Amino acid sequence: MSFNLNRKEAAAIARGVGLTLRWNAEWGEYQLYPKGVGVESPDAYFTNCLEDALCTARFMVEDKTTEAYVRLEAVCAEFS
């Protein structure tokens, strides 16, 4: 499989596991952080690569038993 998610789909996957993923056009980066805390959070992650953002999200998720996490794992498996 090839990676063909758009930003909106990727953000929905991140939201499903309790994270916010947004594109900051001014800085040219994806911002990934726990929902509700914002980019000031020490847990925030910044990258210019959507694939990197989603795969990093796997390591930020606390509850790895949800259907949303299984979906995230499946998406990241497509990258390898």
Short mmCIF file of the C-alpha atoms (twelve columns), coordinates in Angstrom:
data_MODEL
# 
_entry.id   MODEL 
# 
loop_
_atom_site.group_PDB 
_atom_site.id 
_atom_site.type_symbol 
_atom_site.label_atom_id 
_atom_site.label_alt_id 
_atom_site.label_comp_id 
_atom_site.label_asym_id 
_atom_site.label_seq_id 
_atom_site.Cartn_x 
_atom_site.Cartn_y 
_atom_site.Cartn_z 
_atom_site.pdbx_PDB_model_num 
ATOM 1  C CA . MET A 1  0.000  0.000  0.000  1 
ATOM 2  C CA . SER A 2  1.096  3.516  -0.544 1 
ATOM 3  C CA . PHE A 3  0.746  6.526  1.685  1 
ATOM 4  C CA . ASN A 4  -2.035 8.691  0.337  1 
ATOM 5  C CA . LEU A 5  -3.780 10.296 3.305  1 
ATOM 6  C CA . ASN A 6  -4.489 13.982 3.169  1 
ATOM 7  C CA . ARG A 7  -4.070 16.354 6.108  1 
ATOM 8  C CA . LYS A 8  -7.727 16.168 7.072  1 
ATOM 9  C CA . GLU A 9  -7.706 12.353 7.209  1 
ATOM 10 C CA . ALA A 10 -4.472 12.326 9.197  1 
ATOM 11 C CA . ALA A 11 -5.880 14.856 11.668 1 
ATOM 12 C CA . ALA A 12 -8.969 12.661 12.143 1 
ATOM 13 C CA . ILE A 13 -6.781 9.643  12.935 1 
ATOM 14 C CA . ALA A 14 -4.782 11.655 15.470 1 
ATOM 15 C CA . ARG A 15 -7.975 13.024 17.018 1 
ATOM 16 C CA . GLY A 16 -9.214 9.472  17.454 1 
ATOM 17 C CA . VAL A 17 -6.285 8.671  19.744 1 
ATOM 18 C CA . GLY A 18 -6.504 11.891 21.764 1 
ATOM 19 C CA . LEU A 19 -4.040 14.035 19.848 1 
ATOM 20 C CA . THR A 20 -4.295 17.181 17.776 1 
ATOM 21 C CA . LEU A 21 -2.486 17.238 14.443 1 
ATOM 22 C CA . ARG A 22 -2.513 20.495 12.543 1 
ATOM 23 C CA . TRP A 23 -0.601 22.103 9.719  1 
ATOM 24 C CA . ASN A 24 0.951  25.507 10.405 1 
ATOM 25 C CA . ALA A 25 1.477  27.078 6.990  1 
ATOM 26 C CA . GLU A 26 3.382  30.034 8.419  1 
ATOM 27 C CA . TRP A 27 6.053  27.765 9.874  1 
ATOM 28 C CA . GLY A 28 5.725  25.009 7.264  1 
ATOM 29 C CA . GLU A 29 5.288  22.293 9.858  1 
ATOM 30 C CA . TYR A 30 2.875  19.803 11.332 1 
ATOM 31 C CA . GLN A 31 2.185  20.297 15.003 1 
ATOM 32 C CA . LEU A 32 1.236  17.253 17.068 1 
ATOM 33 C CA . TYR A 33 0.192  17.531 20.698 1 
ATOM 34 C CA . PRO A 34 -2.252 16.084 23.237 1 
ATOM 35 C CA . LYS A 35 -5.790 17.400 22.733 1 
ATOM 36 C CA . GLY A 36 -6.561 20.434 24.820 1 
ATOM 37 C CA . VAL A 37 -3.050 21.565 25.717 1 
ATOM 38 C CA . GLY A 38 -1.774 23.410 22.659 1 
ATOM 39 C CA . VAL A 39 1.608  23.774 21.032 1 
ATOM 40 C CA . GLU A 40 3.156  25.171 24.218 1 
ATOM 41 C CA . SER A 41 2.978  21.711 25.754 1 
ATOM 42 C CA . PRO A 42 6.349  20.088 26.472 1 
ATOM 43 C CA . ASP A 43 4.861  16.997 24.797 1 
ATOM 44 C CA . ALA A 44 4.294  18.819 21.494 1 
ATOM 45 C CA . TYR A 45 6.111  17.499 18.429 1 
ATOM 46 C CA . PHE A 46 6.934  19.464 15.275 1 
ATOM 47 C CA . THR A 47 7.862  18.112 11.842 1 
ATOM 48 C CA . ASN A 48 7.493  18.966 8.178  1 
ATOM 49 C CA . CYS A 49 6.585  15.357 7.298  1 
ATOM 50 C CA . LEU A 50 3.034  14.017 7.669  1 
ATOM 51 C CA . GLU A 51 4.271  10.426 7.784  1 
ATOM 52 C CA . ASP A 52 6.671  11.301 10.607 1 
ATOM 53 C CA . ALA A 53 3.895  13.053 12.532 1 
ATOM 54 C CA . LEU A 54 1.556  10.062 12.364 1 
ATOM 55 C CA . CYS A 55 4.211  7.514  13.227 1 
ATOM 56 C CA . THR A 56 5.359  9.648  16.160 1 
ATOM 57 C CA . ALA A 57 1.750  9.752  17.337 1 
ATOM 58 C CA . ARG A 58 1.971  5.999  17.979 1 
ATOM 59 C CA . PHE A 59 4.502  6.630  20.726 1 
ATOM 60 C CA . MET A 60 2.475  9.452  22.275 1 
ATOM 61 C CA . VAL A 61 -0.683 7.380  22.755 1 
ATOM 62 C CA . GLU A 62 -1.307 6.048  26.239 1 
ATOM 63 C CA . ASP A 63 -4.224 3.674  25.532 1 
ATOM 64 C CA . LYS A 64 -3.062 1.288  22.841 1 
ATOM 65 C CA . THR A 65 -6.176 -0.907 23.060 1 
ATOM 66 C CA . THR A 66 -8.627 1.304  21.165 1 
ATOM 67 C CA . GLU A 67 -9.869 0.836  17.606 1 
ATOM 68 C CA . ALA A 68 -8.430 4.263  16.797 1 
ATOM 69 C CA . TYR A 69 -4.965 3.087  17.821 1 
ATOM 70 C CA . VAL A 70 -5.307 -0.048 15.703 1 
ATOM 71 C CA . ARG A 71 -6.157 2.225  12.738 1 
ATOM 72 C CA . LEU A 72 -3.114 4.387  13.471 1 
ATOM 73 C CA . GLU A 73 -0.897 1.292  13.573 1 
ATOM 74 C CA . ALA A 74 -2.317 0.115  10.246 1 
ATOM 75 C CA . VAL A 75 -1.634 3.476  8.614  1 
ATOM 76 C CA . CYS A 76 1.949  3.515  9.907  1 
ATOM 77 C CA . ALA A 77 2.473  -0.050 8.671  1 
ATOM 78 C CA . GLU A 78 1.778  1.244  5.154  1 
ATOM 79 C CA . PHE A 79 4.917  3.381  5.390  1 
ATOM 80 C CA . SER A 80 7.281  0.438  5.732  1 
# 
